[in-house]
Amino acid sequence: MSKVYFVGCGPGDPDLITVKAKKLLQKADVVVYSGSLIPDQILKTCKKAKLHDAAGLVREEIFEILRNNAKKGKLVIRLHDGDPAIYGAIREQTDNLQKEGIEFEIIPGVTSFLASSAALGLQLTLPGITQTIIITRAEKRTAVPKQERISELAKHKSTMIFYLSVHLLQDIVKQTIEGGYPKSTPAAVVYRASWPDQKIVIGTLGDIVKKVWAEKITRTAIVMIGDVIQPKSYEYSKLYDKSFSHGYRKAKKSFSK
């Protein structure tokens, strides 16, 4: 019997897969992958694996493939876009594997909100603006707890990041404004971050819906809201300030270029 690997392949750019993930894919016997969200170039690294497209499978069918092949001693991978831990639906699989006495290992990947912030050239936590990032999704078919409603989370005035929600952008805007964000708050949508057809839309809560509709973006996009997108001002990091001492460097009283 062998363990099952839950592997994150990154946001889309094949070069953003980790070395560890790539080595496993090259040796894999069986790979269950997340449909069109996995680039063809990454699937081509699965040199000898039998491939199963999870887009056409239900939970029980995926588990059966993972379990049966692991029990045969094969190297089995459940390949996810981005990182498996974020909206990856892996817990329901890992719990069932453990019940069958099958070990698993999770290989992290670059998630799409990080690829999106990179595309926008952002620092998501800025001194003087926010030190907090809230990652969530809008409520529709999947309910969220009352205390995690967008209007409640928006009260923190932190950087807000939404997965799987661009089709509900109008609701997001309405609720974040209800939570206290002014209409002038910067907002951005990144479609298929790091893919060749990536699109970036930047605006404010007052006009982002109109701009995104004009681009016909309805899925596969990250929504970001917060002043870090277009900060009017911010504080410099104390860590690298000449007057700041820490365990690796003493404060410098004078500094000349």
FIKE-445089 format. One record per residue (C-alpha): y, x, z; residue in three letters; residue number from 1. Coordinates in nm, 3 decimals, padded with zeros to 5 digits. Each point is the difference from the previous one (the first is absolute). Last residue first. Example, Ala and Ser with C-alpha at 12.3 -4.5 7.8 and 13.67 -1.06 7.14 Angstrom:
% residues 2
<r><north>-00.106</north><east>01.367</east><up>00.714</up><resn>Ser</resn><resi>2</resi></r>
<r><north>-00.344</north><east>-00.137</east><up>00.066</up><resn>Ala</resn><resi>1</resi></r>
END
This chain:
% residues 257
<r><north>05.689</north><east>02.431</east><up>00.036</up><resn>Lys</resn><resi>257</resi></r>
<r><north>00.101</north><east>00.064</east><up>00.358</up><resn>Ser</resn><resi>256</resi></r>
<r><north>-00.137</north><east>-00.160</east><up>00.310</up><resn>Phe</resn><resi>255</resi></r>
<r><north>00.114</north><east>00.041</east><up>00.358</up><resn>Ser</resn><resi>254</resi></r>
<r><north>-00.138</north><east>-00.117</east><up>00.330</up><resn>Lys</resn><resi>253</resi></r>
<r><north>-00.355</north><east>-00.020</east><up>-00.128</up><resn>Lys</resn><resi>252</resi></r>
<r><north>-00.228</north><east>-00.211</east><up>00.219</up><resn>Ala</resn><resi>251</resi></r>
<r><north>-00.341</north><east>00.151</east><up>00.065</up><resn>Lys</resn><resi>250</resi></r>
<r><north>-00.295</north><east>-00.067</east><up>-00.226</up><resn>Arg</resn><resi>249</resi></r>
<r><north>-00.370</north><east>-00.078</east><up>00.027</up><resn>Tyr</resn><resi>248</resi></r>
<r><north>-00.018</north><east>-00.197</east><up>00.325</up><resn>Gly</resn><resi>247</resi></r>
<r><north>00.329</north><east>-00.180</east><up>-00.057</up><resn>His</resn><resi>246</resi></r>
<r><north>00.372</north><east>00.070</east><up>00.006</up><resn>Ser</resn><resi>245</resi></r>
<r><north>00.271</north><east>-00.205</east><up>-00.174</up><resn>Phe</resn><resi>244</resi></r>
<r><north>00.349</north><east>00.142</east><up>-00.057</up><resn>Ser</resn><resi>243</resi></r>
<r><north>-00.078</north><east>00.121</east><up>-00.353</up><resn>Lys</resn><resi>242</resi></r>
<r><north>-00.122</north><east>-00.348</east><up>-00.096</up><resn>Asp</resn><resi>241</resi></r>
<r><north>-00.342</north><east>00.000</east><up>-00.167</up><resn>Tyr</resn><resi>240</resi></r>
<r><north>-00.171</north><east>-00.236</east><up>00.244</up><resn>Leu</resn><resi>239</resi></r>
<r><north>00.319</north><east>-00.195</east><up>00.063</up><resn>Lys</resn><resi>238</resi></r>
<r><north>-00.031</north><east>-00.165</east><up>-00.341</up><resn>Ser</resn><resi>237</resi></r>
<r><north>00.334</north><east>-00.091</east><up>-00.155</up><resn>Tyr</resn><resi>236</resi></r>
<r><north>00.140</north><east>-00.345</east><up>00.072</up><resn>Glu</resn><resi>235</resi></r>
<r><north>00.039</north><east>-00.271</east><up>-00.262</up><resn>Tyr</resn><resi>234</resi></r>
<r><north>00.264</north><east>-00.156</east><up>-00.222</up><resn>Ser</resn><resi>233</resi></r>
<r><north>00.026</north><east>-00.268</east><up>-00.269</up><resn>Lys</resn><resi>232</resi></r>
<r><north>-00.376</north><east>00.007</east><up>-00.041</up><resn>Pro</resn><resi>231</resi></r>
<r><north>-00.142</north><east>-00.127</east><up>-00.330</up><resn>Gln</resn><resi>230</resi></r>
<r><north>-00.373</north><east>-00.054</east><up>00.050</up><resn>Ile</resn><resi>229</resi></r>
<r><north>00.015</north><east>00.099</east><up>00.368</up><resn>Val</resn><resi>228</resi></r>
<r><north>00.206</north><east>-00.316</east><up>00.060</up><resn>Asp</resn><resi>227</resi></r>
<r><north>-00.308</north><east>-00.218</east><up>-00.015</up><resn>Gly</resn><resi>226</resi></r>
<r><north>-00.239</north><east>-00.200</east><up>-00.215</up><resn>Ile</resn><resi>225</resi></r>
<r><north>-00.296</north><east>00.123</east><up>-00.201</up><resn>Met</resn><resi>224</resi></r>
<r><north>-00.231</north><east>-00.202</east><up>-00.226</up><resn>Val</resn><resi>223</resi></r>
<r><north>-00.308</north><east>00.170</east><up>-00.145</up><resn>Ile</resn><resi>222</resi></r>
<r><north>-00.139</north><east>-00.117</east><up>-00.333</up><resn>Ala</resn><resi>221</resi></r>
<r><north>-00.332</north><east>-00.091</east><up>-00.157</up><resn>Thr</resn><resi>220</resi></r>
<r><north>00.107</north><east>-00.359</east><up>-00.075</up><resn>Arg</resn><resi>219</resi></r>
<r><north>00.270</north><east>-00.228</east><up>-00.147</up><resn>Thr</resn><resi>218</resi></r>
<r><north>00.242</north><east>00.235</east><up>-00.176</up><resn>Ile</resn><resi>217</resi></r>
<r><north>00.160</north><east>-00.179</east><up>-00.296</up><resn>Lys</resn><resi>216</resi></r>
<r><north>00.284</north><east>00.257</east><up>-00.022</up><resn>Glu</resn><resi>215</resi></r>
<r><north>00.259</north><east>-00.280</east><up>00.009</up><resn>Ala</resn><resi>214</resi></r>
<r><north>-00.189</north><east>-00.151</east><up>00.292</up><resn>Trp</resn><resi>213</resi></r>
<r><north>00.048</north><east>00.327</east><up>00.190</up><resn>Val</resn><resi>212</resi></r>
<r><north>00.376</north><east>00.002</east><up>-00.060</up><resn>Lys</resn><resi>211</resi></r>
<r><north>00.044</north><east>-00.366</east><up>00.098</up><resn>Lys</resn><resi>210</resi></r>
<r><north>-00.199</north><east>00.051</east><up>00.319</up><resn>Val</resn><resi>209</resi></r>
<r><north>00.189</north><east>00.320</east><up>00.089</up><resn>Ile</resn><resi>208</resi></r>
<r><north>00.346</north><east>-00.163</east><up>-00.016</up><resn>Asp</resn><resi>207</resi></r>
<r><north>00.116</north><east>-00.095</east><up>00.349</up><resn>Gly</resn><resi>206</resi></r>
<r><north>-00.265</north><east>00.193</east><up>00.188</up><resn>Leu</resn><resi>205</resi></r>
<r><north>00.145</north><east>00.305</east><up>-00.170</up><resn>Thr</resn><resi>204</resi></r>
<r><north>-00.089</north><east>00.191</east><up>-00.314</up><resn>Gly</resn><resi>203</resi></r>
<r><north>-00.245</north><east>00.258</east><up>-00.130</up><resn>Ile</resn><resi>202</resi></r>
<r><north>-00.277</north><east>-00.058</east><up>-00.254</up><resn>Val</resn><resi>201</resi></r>
<r><north>-00.242</north><east>00.281</east><up>-00.083</up><resn>Ile</resn><resi>200</resi></r>
<r><north>-00.271</north><east>-00.027</east><up>-00.266</up><resn>Lys</resn><resi>199</resi></r>
<r><north>-00.315</north><east>00.211</east><up>-00.035</up><resn>Gln</resn><resi>198</resi></r>
<r><north>-00.172</north><east>-00.018</east><up>-00.338</up><resn>Asp</resn><resi>197</resi></r>
<r><north>-00.151</north><east>00.351</east><up>00.023</up><resn>Pro</resn><resi>196</resi></r>
<r><north>-00.137</north><east>-00.078</east><up>00.348</up><resn>Trp</resn><resi>195</resi></r>
<r><north>00.165</north><east>00.167</east><up>00.305</up><resn>Ser</resn><resi>194</resi></r>
<r><north>00.104</north><east>-00.333</east><up>00.157</up><resn>Ala</resn><resi>193</resi></r>
<r><north>-00.135</north><east>-00.301</east><up>-00.185</up><resn>Arg</resn><resi>192</resi></r>
<r><north>00.319</north><east>-00.208</east><up>00.041</up><resn>Tyr</resn><resi>191</resi></r>
<r><north>00.255</north><east>00.126</east><up>00.250</up><resn>Val</resn><resi>190</resi></r>
<r><north>00.230</north><east>-00.264</east><up>00.148</up><resn>Val</resn><resi>189</resi></r>
<r><north>00.316</north><east>00.089</east><up>00.190</up><resn>Ala</resn><resi>188</resi></r>
<r><north>00.234</north><east>-00.162</east><up>00.250</up><resn>Ala</resn><resi>187</resi></r>
<r><north>00.335</north><east>00.104</east><up>00.147</up><resn>Pro</resn><resi>186</resi></r>
<r><north>00.153</north><east>-00.233</east><up>00.262</up><resn>Thr</resn><resi>185</resi></r>
<r><north>00.310</north><east>-00.175</east><up>-00.142</up><resn>Ser</resn><resi>184</resi></r>
<r><north>-00.151</north><east>-00.343</east><up>00.070</up><resn>Lys</resn><resi>183</resi></r>
<r><north>00.022</north><east>00.080</east><up>00.371</up><resn>Pro</resn><resi>182</resi></r>
<r><north>-00.328</north><east>00.050</east><up>00.189</up><resn>Tyr</resn><resi>181</resi></r>
<r><north>-00.022</north><east>-00.224</east><up>00.306</up><resn>Gly</resn><resi>180</resi></r>
<r><north>-00.343</north><east>-00.158</east><up>00.011</up><resn>Gly</resn><resi>179</resi></r>
<r><north>00.111</north><east>-00.291</east><up>-00.219</up><resn>Glu</resn><resi>178</resi></r>
<r><north>00.105</north><east>00.259</east><up>-00.259</up><resn>Ile</resn><resi>177</resi></r>
<r><north>-00.348</north><east>00.152</east><up>00.022</up><resn>Thr</resn><resi>176</resi></r>
<r><north>-00.149</north><east>-00.348</east><up>-00.040</up><resn>Gln</resn><resi>175</resi></r>
<r><north>00.188</north><east>-00.095</east><up>-00.315</up><resn>Lys</resn><resi>174</resi></r>
<r><north>-00.056</north><east>00.338</east><up>-00.165</up><resn>Val</resn><resi>173</resi></r>
<r><north>-00.372</north><east>-00.008</east><up>00.072</up><resn>Ile</resn><resi>172</resi></r>
<r><north>-00.031</north><east>-00.356</east><up>-00.128</up><resn>Asp</resn><resi>171</resi></r>
<r><north>00.168</north><east>00.097</east><up>-00.330</up><resn>Gln</resn><resi>170</resi></r>
<r><north>-00.225</north><east>00.306</east><up>-00.022</up><resn>Leu</resn><resi>169</resi></r>
<r><north>-00.319</north><east>-00.205</east><up>00.018</up><resn>Leu</resn><resi>168</resi></r>
<r><north>-00.144</north><east>00.141</east><up>-00.325</up><resn>His</resn><resi>167</resi></r>
<r><north>00.092</north><east>00.344</east><up>00.137</up><resn>Val</resn><resi>166</resi></r>
<r><north>-00.230</north><east>-00.054</east><up>00.297</up><resn>Ser</resn><resi>165</resi></r>
<r><north>-00.316</north><east>00.210</east><up>-00.017</up><resn>Leu</resn><resi>164</resi></r>
<r><north>00.155</north><east>00.272</east><up>00.218</up><resn>Tyr</resn><resi>163</resi></r>
<r><north>00.338</north><east>-00.028</east><up>00.168</up><resn>Phe</resn><resi>162</resi></r>
<r><north>00.198</north><east>00.281</east><up>00.159</up><resn>Ile</resn><resi>161</resi></r>
<r><north>00.277</north><east>-00.052</east><up>00.253</up><resn>Met</resn><resi>160</resi></r>
<r><north>00.223</north><east>00.284</east><up>00.120</up><resn>Thr</resn><resi>159</resi></r>
<r><north>00.140</north><east>-00.107</east><up>00.337</up><resn>Ser</resn><resi>158</resi></r>
<r><north>00.243</north><east>-00.282</east><up>00.083</up><resn>Lys</resn><resi>157</resi></r>
<r><north>-00.223</north><east>-00.100</east><up>00.296</up><resn>His</resn><resi>156</resi></r>
<r><north>00.084</north><east>-00.368</east><up>-00.052</up><resn>Lys</resn><resi>155</resi></r>
<r><north>-00.173</north><east>00.019</east><up>-00.337</up><resn>Ala</resn><resi>154</resi></r>
<r><north>-00.338</north><east>-00.010</east><up>00.173</up><resn>Leu</resn><resi>153</resi></r>
<r><north>00.070</north><east>-00.350</east><up>00.132</up><resn>Glu</resn><resi>152</resi></r>
<r><north>00.127</north><east>-00.140</east><up>-00.332</up><resn>Ser</resn><resi>151</resi></r>
<r><north>-00.298</north><east>00.160</east><up>-00.174</up><resn>Ile</resn><resi>150</resi></r>
<r><north>-00.251</north><east>-00.176</east><up>00.223</up><resn>Arg</resn><resi>149</resi></r>
<r><north>-00.191</north><east>00.244</east><up>00.215</up><resn>Glu</resn><resi>148</resi></r>
<r><north>00.043</north><east>-00.185</east><up>00.331</up><resn>Gln</resn><resi>147</resi></r>
<r><north>-00.154</north><east>-00.310</east><up>-00.157</up><resn>Lys</resn><resi>146</resi></r>
<r><north>-00.313</north><east>00.188</east><up>-00.108</up><resn>Pro</resn><resi>145</resi></r>
<r><north>-00.044</north><east>00.042</east><up>-00.378</up><resn>Val</resn><resi>144</resi></r>
<r><north>-00.189</north><east>-00.232</east><up>-00.235</up><resn>Ala</resn><resi>143</resi></r>
<r><north>-00.169</north><east>00.121</east><up>-00.318</up><resn>Thr</resn><resi>142</resi></r>
<r><north>00.040</north><east>-00.262</east><up>-00.274</up><resn>Arg</resn><resi>141</resi></r>
<r><north>00.378</north><east>00.035</east><up>00.025</up><resn>Lys</resn><resi>140</resi></r>
<r><north>00.174</north><east>00.215</east><up>00.259</up><resn>Glu</resn><resi>139</resi></r>
<r><north>00.197</north><east>00.302</east><up>-00.117</up><resn>Ala</resn><resi>138</resi></r>
<r><north>-00.146</north><east>00.342</east><up>00.070</up><resn>Arg</resn><resi>137</resi></r>
<r><north>00.065</north><east>00.270</east><up>00.258</up><resn>Thr</resn><resi>136</resi></r>
<r><north>00.101</north><east>00.360</east><up>00.058</up><resn>Ile</resn><resi>135</resi></r>
<r><north>00.282</north><east>00.046</east><up>00.251</up><resn>Ile</resn><resi>134</resi></r>
<r><north>00.155</north><east>00.347</east><up>00.006</up><resn>Ile</resn><resi>133</resi></r>
<r><north>00.199</north><east>00.118</east><up>00.301</up><resn>Thr</resn><resi>132</resi></r>
<r><north>00.240</north><east>00.286</east><up>00.069</up><resn>Gln</resn><resi>131</resi></r>
<r><north>00.298</north><east>-00.186</east><up>-00.139</up><resn>Thr</resn><resi>130</resi></r>
<r><north>00.361</north><east>00.057</east><up>-00.103</up><resn>Ile</resn><resi>129</resi></r>
<r><north>00.156</north><east>00.272</east><up>00.219</up><resn>Gly</resn><resi>128</resi></r>
<r><north>-00.278</north><east>00.245</east><up>-00.074</up><resn>Pro</resn><resi>127</resi></r>
<r><north>-00.174</north><east>-00.101</east><up>-00.326</up><resn>Leu</resn><resi>126</resi></r>
<r><north>-00.361</north><east>-00.118</east><up>-00.029</up><resn>Thr</resn><resi>125</resi></r>
<r><north>-00.112</north><east>-00.096</east><up>-00.351</up><resn>Leu</resn><resi>124</resi></r>
<r><north>00.136</north><east>00.314</east><up>-00.165</up><resn>Gln</resn><resi>123</resi></r>
<r><north>00.033</north><east>-00.113</east><up>-00.357</up><resn>Leu</resn><resi>122</resi></r>
<r><north>-00.014</north><east>00.143</east><up>-00.351</up><resn>Gly</resn><resi>121</resi></r>
<r><north>-00.078</north><east>-00.342</east><up>-00.149</up><resn>Leu</resn><resi>120</resi></r>
<r><north>-00.318</north><east>00.127</east><up>-00.165</up><resn>Ala</resn><resi>119</resi></r>
<r><north>-00.093</north><east>00.173</east><up>00.326</up><resn>Ala</resn><resi>118</resi></r>
<r><north>00.055</north><east>-00.323</east><up>00.192</up><resn>Ser</resn><resi>117</resi></r>
<r><north>-00.228</north><east>-00.176</east><up>-00.246</up><resn>Ser</resn><resi>116</resi></r>
<r><north>-00.273</north><east>00.265</east><up>00.020</up><resn>Ala</resn><resi>115</resi></r>
<r><north>00.016</north><east>-00.035</east><up>00.378</up><resn>Leu</resn><resi>114</resi></r>
<r><north>-00.022</north><east>-00.379</east><up>-00.027</up><resn>Phe</resn><resi>113</resi></r>
<r><north>-00.292</north><east>00.042</east><up>-00.239</up><resn>Ser</resn><resi>112</resi></r>
<r><north>-00.233</north><east>00.177</east><up>00.242</up><resn>Thr</resn><resi>111</resi></r>
<r><north>-00.106</north><east>00.361</east><up>-00.039</up><resn>Val</resn><resi>110</resi></r>
<r><north>-00.368</north><east>00.010</east><up>00.091</up><resn>Gly</resn><resi>109</resi></r>
<r><north>-00.216</north><east>00.023</east><up>00.309</up><resn>Pro</resn><resi>108</resi></r>
<r><north>-00.375</north><east>00.075</east><up>-00.010</up><resn>Ile</resn><resi>107</resi></r>
<r><north>-00.183</north><east>-00.241</east><up>00.231</up><resn>Ile</resn><resi>106</resi></r>
<r><north>-00.353</north><east>00.083</east><up>00.114</up><resn>Glu</resn><resi>105</resi></r>
<r><north>-00.299</north><east>-00.226</east><up>00.048</up><resn>Phe</resn><resi>104</resi></r>
<r><north>-00.329</north><east>00.001</east><up>00.188</up><resn>Glu</resn><resi>103</resi></r>
<r><north>-00.274</north><east>-00.254</east><up>-00.067</up><resn>Ile</resn><resi>102</resi></r>
<r><north>-00.183</north><east>-00.153</east><up>00.297</up><resn>Gly</resn><resi>101</resi></r>
<r><north>-00.013</north><east>-00.345</east><up>-00.161</up><resn>Glu</resn><resi>100</resi></r>
<r><north>00.247</north><east>-00.139</east><up>00.255</up><resn>Lys</resn><resi>99</resi></r>
<r><north>00.216</north><east>00.305</east><up>-00.075</up><resn>Gln</resn><resi>98</resi></r>
<r><north>00.007</north><east>-00.094</east><up>-00.368</up><resn>Leu</resn><resi>97</resi></r>
<r><north>00.108</north><east>-00.353</east><up>00.088</up><resn>Asn</resn><resi>96</resi></r>
<r><north>00.293</north><east>00.127</east><up>00.209</up><resn>Asp</resn><resi>95</resi></r>
<r><north>00.101</north><east>00.241</east><up>-00.278</up><resn>Thr</resn><resi>94</resi></r>
<r><north>00.004</north><east>-00.279</east><up>-00.260</up><resn>Gln</resn><resi>93</resi></r>
<r><north>00.211</north><east>-00.254</east><up>00.190</up><resn>Glu</resn><resi>92</resi></r>
<r><north>00.225</north><east>00.286</east><up>00.108</up><resn>Arg</resn><resi>91</resi></r>
<r><north>00.064</north><east>00.112</east><up>-00.359</up><resn>Ile</resn><resi>90</resi></r>
<r><north>00.227</north><east>-00.278</east><up>-00.122</up><resn>Ala</resn><resi>89</resi></r>
<r><north>00.238</north><east>00.256</east><up>-00.160</up><resn>Gly</resn><resi>88</resi></r>
<r><north>00.332</north><east>-00.148</east><up>00.105</up><resn>Tyr</resn><resi>87</resi></r>
<r><north>00.098</north><east>00.346</east><up>00.127</up><resn>Ile</resn><resi>86</resi></r>
<r><north>-00.296</north><east>00.197</east><up>00.138</up><resn>Ala</resn><resi>85</resi></r>
<r><north>-00.157</north><east>00.077</east><up>-00.337</up><resn>Pro</resn><resi>84</resi></r>
<r><north>00.301</north><east>00.206</east><up>-00.118</up><resn>Asp</resn><resi>83</resi></r>
<r><north>00.143</north><east>-00.036</east><up>-00.348</up><resn>Gly</resn><resi>82</resi></r>
<r><north>-00.257</north><east>-00.154</east><up>-00.234</up><resn>Asp</resn><resi>81</resi></r>
<r><north>-00.342</north><east>-00.034</east><up>00.153</up><resn>His</resn><resi>80</resi></r>
<r><north>-00.335</north><east>00.157</east><up>-00.091</up><resn>Leu</resn><resi>79</resi></r>
<r><north>-00.306</north><east>-00.113</east><up>00.194</up><resn>Arg</resn><resi>78</resi></r>
<r><north>-00.216</north><east>00.308</east><up>-00.037</up><resn>Ile</resn><resi>77</resi></r>
<r><north>-00.376</north><east>00.045</east><up>00.031</up><resn>Val</resn><resi>76</resi></r>
<r><north>-00.187</north><east>00.331</east><up>-00.006</up><resn>Leu</resn><resi>75</resi></r>
<r><north>-00.359</north><east>-00.118</east><up>-00.030</up><resn>Lys</resn><resi>74</resi></r>
<r><north>-00.255</north><east>00.021</east><up>00.281</up><resn>Gly</resn><resi>73</resi></r>
<r><north>-00.186</north><east>-00.319</east><up>-00.097</up><resn>Lys</resn><resi>72</resi></r>
<r><north>00.141</north><east>-00.169</east><up>00.313</up><resn>Lys</resn><resi>71</resi></r>
<r><north>00.349</north><east>00.085</east><up>-00.127</up><resn>Ala</resn><resi>70</resi></r>
<r><north>-00.085</north><east>-00.170</east><up>-00.330</up><resn>Asn</resn><resi>69</resi></r>
<r><north>-00.110</north><east>-00.324</east><up>00.162</up><resn>Asn</resn><resi>68</resi></r>
<r><north>00.290</north><east>-00.015</east><up>00.244</up><resn>Arg</resn><resi>67</resi></r>
<r><north>00.289</north><east>00.068</east><up>-00.240</up><resn>Leu</resn><resi>66</resi></r>
<r><north>-00.134</north><east>-00.223</east><up>-00.277</up><resn>Ile</resn><resi>65</resi></r>
<r><north>-00.081</north><east>-00.281</east><up>00.245</up><resn>Glu</resn><resi>64</resi></r>
<r><north>00.344</north><east>00.030</east><up>00.159</up><resn>Phe</resn><resi>63</resi></r>
<r><north>00.172</north><east>-00.046</east><up>-00.335</up><resn>Ile</resn><resi>62</resi></r>
<r><north>-00.213</north><east>-00.306</east><up>-00.078</up><resn>Glu</resn><resi>61</resi></r>
<r><north>00.073</north><east>-00.155</east><up>00.341</up><resn>Glu</resn><resi>60</resi></r>
<r><north>00.376</north><east>00.046</east><up>-00.034</up><resn>Arg</resn><resi>59</resi></r>
<r><north>00.023</north><east>-00.154</east><up>-00.348</up><resn>Val</resn><resi>58</resi></r>
<r><north>-00.014</north><east>00.189</east><up>-00.329</up><resn>Leu</resn><resi>57</resi></r>
<r><north>00.190</north><east>-00.019</east><up>-00.329</up><resn>Gly</resn><resi>56</resi></r>
<r><north>00.297</north><east>00.210</east><up>00.107</up><resn>Ala</resn><resi>55</resi></r>
<r><north>-00.239</north><east>00.239</east><up>00.179</up><resn>Ala</resn><resi>54</resi></r>
<r><north>-00.078</north><east>00.180</east><up>-00.328</up><resn>Asp</resn><resi>53</resi></r>
<r><north>-00.331</north><east>00.183</east><up>00.054</up><resn>His</resn><resi>52</resi></r>
<r><north>-00.049</north><east>00.351</east><up>-00.137</up><resn>Leu</resn><resi>51</resi></r>
<r><north>-00.328</north><east>00.195</east><up>-00.004</up><resn>Lys</resn><resi>50</resi></r>
<r><north>00.102</north><east>00.354</east><up>00.076</up><resn>Ala</resn><resi>49</resi></r>
<r><north>-00.075</north><east>00.315</east><up>-00.200</up><resn>Lys</resn><resi>48</resi></r>
<r><north>00.340</north><east>00.137</east><up>-00.095</up><resn>Lys</resn><resi>47</resi></r>
<r><north>00.219</north><east>-00.212</east><up>00.225</up><resn>Cys</resn><resi>46</resi></r>
<r><north>00.304</north><east>00.207</east><up>-00.106</up><resn>Thr</resn><resi>45</resi></r>
<r><north>00.044</north><east>-00.247</east><up>-00.288</up><resn>Lys</resn><resi>44</resi></r>
<r><north>00.080</north><east>-00.272</east><up>00.253</up><resn>Leu</resn><resi>43</resi></r>
<r><north>00.307</north><east>00.202</east><up>00.102</up><resn>Ile</resn><resi>42</resi></r>
<r><north>00.127</north><east>00.023</east><up>-00.358</up><resn>Gln</resn><resi>41</resi></r>
<r><north>-00.062</north><east>-00.372</east><up>-00.047</up><resn>Asp</resn><resi>40</resi></r>
<r><north>00.253</north><east>-00.075</east><up>00.275</up><resn>Pro</resn><resi>39</resi></r>
<r><north>-00.121</north><east>-00.224</east><up>00.288</up><resn>Ile</resn><resi>38</resi></r>
<r><north>00.202</north><east>-00.319</east><up>00.046</up><resn>Leu</resn><resi>37</resi></r>
<r><north>-00.181</north><east>-00.148</east><up>-00.300</up><resn>Ser</resn><resi>36</resi></r>
<r><north>-00.304</north><east>-00.078</east><up>00.213</up><resn>Gly</resn><resi>35</resi></r>
<r><north>-00.024</north><east>00.117</east><up>00.359</up><resn>Ser</resn><resi>34</resi></r>
<r><north>-00.301</north><east>00.232</east><up>-00.025</up><resn>Tyr</resn><resi>33</resi></r>
<r><north>-00.362</north><east>-00.011</east><up>00.116</up><resn>Val</resn><resi>32</resi></r>
<r><north>-00.137</north><east>00.347</east><up>-00.067</up><resn>Val</resn><resi>31</resi></r>
<r><north>-00.367</north><east>00.103</east><up>00.005</up><resn>Val</resn><resi>30</resi></r>
<r><north>-00.153</north><east>00.348</east><up>-00.041</up><resn>Asp</resn><resi>29</resi></r>
<r><north>00.308</north><east>00.194</east><up>00.105</up><resn>Ala</resn><resi>28</resi></r>
<r><north>00.030</north><east>00.377</east><up>-00.049</up><resn>Lys</resn><resi>27</resi></r>
<r><north>00.321</north><east>00.007</east><up>-00.207</up><resn>Gln</resn><resi>26</resi></r>
<r><north>00.138</north><east>-00.286</east><up>00.206</up><resn>Leu</resn><resi>25</resi></r>
<r><north>-00.050</north><east>00.199</east><up>00.321</up><resn>Leu</resn><resi>24</resi></r>
<r><north>00.186</north><east>00.302</east><up>-00.138</up><resn>Lys</resn><resi>23</resi></r>
<r><north>00.289</north><east>-00.220</east><up>-00.112</up><resn>Lys</resn><resi>22</resi></r>
<r><north>00.034</north><east>-00.162</east><up>00.342</up><resn>Ala</resn><resi>21</resi></r>
<r><north>00.009</north><east>00.338</east><up>00.177</up><resn>Lys</resn><resi>20</resi></r>
<r><north>00.260</north><east>00.139</east><up>-00.240</up><resn>Val</resn><resi>19</resi></r>
<r><north>00.223</north><east>-00.300</east><up>00.069</up><resn>Thr</resn><resi>18</resi></r>
<r><north>00.105</north><east>-00.233</east><up>-00.282</up><resn>Ile</resn><resi>17</resi></r>
<r><north>00.367</north><east>00.034</east><up>-00.095</up><resn>Leu</resn><resi>16</resi></r>
<r><north>-00.074</north><east>00.172</east><up>-00.333</up><resn>Asp</resn><resi>15</resi></r>
<r><north>-00.152</north><east>-00.322</east><up>-00.134</up><resn>Pro</resn><resi>14</resi></r>
<r><north>00.340</north><east>-00.176</east><up>00.032</up><resn>Asp</resn><resi>13</resi></r>
<r><north>-00.095</north><east>-00.349</east><up>00.107</up><resn>Gly</resn><resi>12</resi></r>
<r><north>00.069</north><east>-00.058</east><up>00.370</up><resn>Pro</resn><resi>11</resi></r>
<r><north>-00.262</north><east>00.228</east><up>00.156</up><resn>Gly</resn><resi>10</resi></r>
<r><north>-00.378</north><east>00.015</east><up>-00.033</up><resn>Cys</resn><resi>9</resi></r>
<r><north>-00.085</north><east>-00.122</east><up>00.350</up><resn>Gly</resn><resi>8</resi></r>
<r><north>-00.368</north><east>00.042</east><up>00.079</up><resn>Val</resn><resi>7</resi></r>
<r><north>-00.233</north><east>-00.205</east><up>00.218</up><resn>Phe</resn><resi>6</resi></r>
<r><north>-00.309</north><east>00.220</east><up>00.019</up><resn>Tyr</resn><resi>5</resi></r>
<r><north>-00.340</north><east>-00.142</east><up>00.087</up><resn>Val</resn><resi>4</resi></r>
<r><north>-00.242</north><east>00.213</east><up>00.201</up><resn>Lys</resn><resi>3</resi></r>
<r><north>-00.346</north><east>00.104</east><up>-00.115</up><resn>Ser</resn><resi>2</resi></r>
<r><north>-00.351</north><east>-00.125</east><up>00.081</up><resn>Met</resn><resi>1</resi></r>
END
